[in-house]
Amino acid sequence: MARLLIEEDEVSPKIIQLIERNNLTALPKEHIIIYNPNNKIIYASVDTPNKIVEELNLLNRVRTKKEFFVRYAGQEIVGLVYPFQNQEFAVIASAYDEYGLAEMEHLRTILGFGLIFSLTLVGLSGWIYAGRSLKPISAVIRQVDQITASNLAQRVTAGNDEDEIAQLAQTFNLMLDRVQSAFEVQRNFVANASHELRTPLTIITGQIEVTLIKRRTVEEHEAKWKSVLEVIKRLNKLSNNLLELAQVSLDDAPMNFQEIALDEAIYQAAQMLTTKQPNYHVIFSFEGNTIALQPSLTVQGNKSLLNSAFLNLMENGCKFSDKGQVEVILGANDQWVTVQIKDEGIGILESDIKHIYEPFFRAENAKRIHGYGIGLPLTYRIIQLHHGQISVSSQINKGTSFFIKFPKNL
């Protein structure tokens, strides 16, 4: 309209007003005002003055900013400068965008309902999928709640073999395997310990009762009390072994480790053995050069526990050998100190070797020889505490060989 009015001389303001009034595409409340460079109105689309121009000081704003857009009282207002022949005309137009606002309202309604629908759909989907995802966990919880001390053989099953829940179930099952094994060991330990403790107590009670039945000579009393004393010594040894086994079986048992010369610990254990059993013999030998080897036999450990372990191994070797003799071979390399204890005894059955470290286990061919089945489990645990390794090889009626390795640095 500014172009028609300013650039075309033949077009008058009345003609433009007539065209505007018959324009079917005109917006509601449309009002266009054109000012000349002197800020005089040269065209107004309606005769009624537009008070918004004065209220908002629109003429000064358009002169200053050259172009602006503003919304006021529901109307959209635009102002701009129209340059022509080195002169600047000001054009200010305002109208009510009824169609645009209606479309915005429709869009707002659609977005609102769409948001509500989307949130509802997402929430429902999340609830369904979360329920499906958590269902295996709920099943695992129910199964774990049903496991008690009386049914430790029950295991947990969940999901497939690949997802994290199945891995959790497998971890539970591995833990249950360890718990069941510990319960079985404890149950067997209690049953065997009760039996082994009851037997000497029954013998002592019987000996005393028999002695008190009638008067006896001093020699008879002495013989009886010697027999009772022997049983009491066995009971004392059994009790000490049980206490030591309980002590070293604790995972958090405090250990006072220091540098130990392994050869000296074995010599002391051998002296203790031969002092207690003079008919037993221990033969020592070294792998390689003895002079060069001896300084490298130092390990970090507890001397008392190592003495007990070596004493048990050497005593077992002598006890189950007709010769009452064992051979101890010491060796060392850059990482390990090795000890081999060999005997020429009755040997161990292949089927029994995997059970020899269980408390109170007695091999079939060893039951005729007195013992409690605690020495080897105690030795095995002591070697574990020292981060060592123990292996055994045996042949029936030819002998048994225990091979032990201790790390030089823990």
Secondary structure, DSSP 4 states (H G I P E B T S, - for coil): -HHHHHH-TT--HHHHHHHHHT-TTPPTT-EEEEE-TTS-EEEESSSS--HHHHHTTHHHHHHHHSEEEEEETTEEEEEEEEEETTEEEEEEEEE--HHHHHHHHHHHHHHHHHHHHHHHHHHHHHHHHHHHHHHHHHHHHHHHHT--GGGTT-----S-SSSHHHHHHHHHHHHHHHHHHHHHHHHHHHHHHHHHHHHHHHHHHHHHHHHHHS---HHHHHHHHHHHHHHHHHHHHHHHHHHHHHHHT-TT-----EEEEHHHHHHHHHHHHHHH-TT-EEEEEESS-HHHHGGG-EEEE-HHHHHHHHHHHHHHHHHTSTT-EEEEEEEE-SSEEEEEEEE-SS---HHHHTTTTSTT---GGGTTS---S-HHHHHHHHHHHTT-EEEEEEETTTEEEEEEEEES--
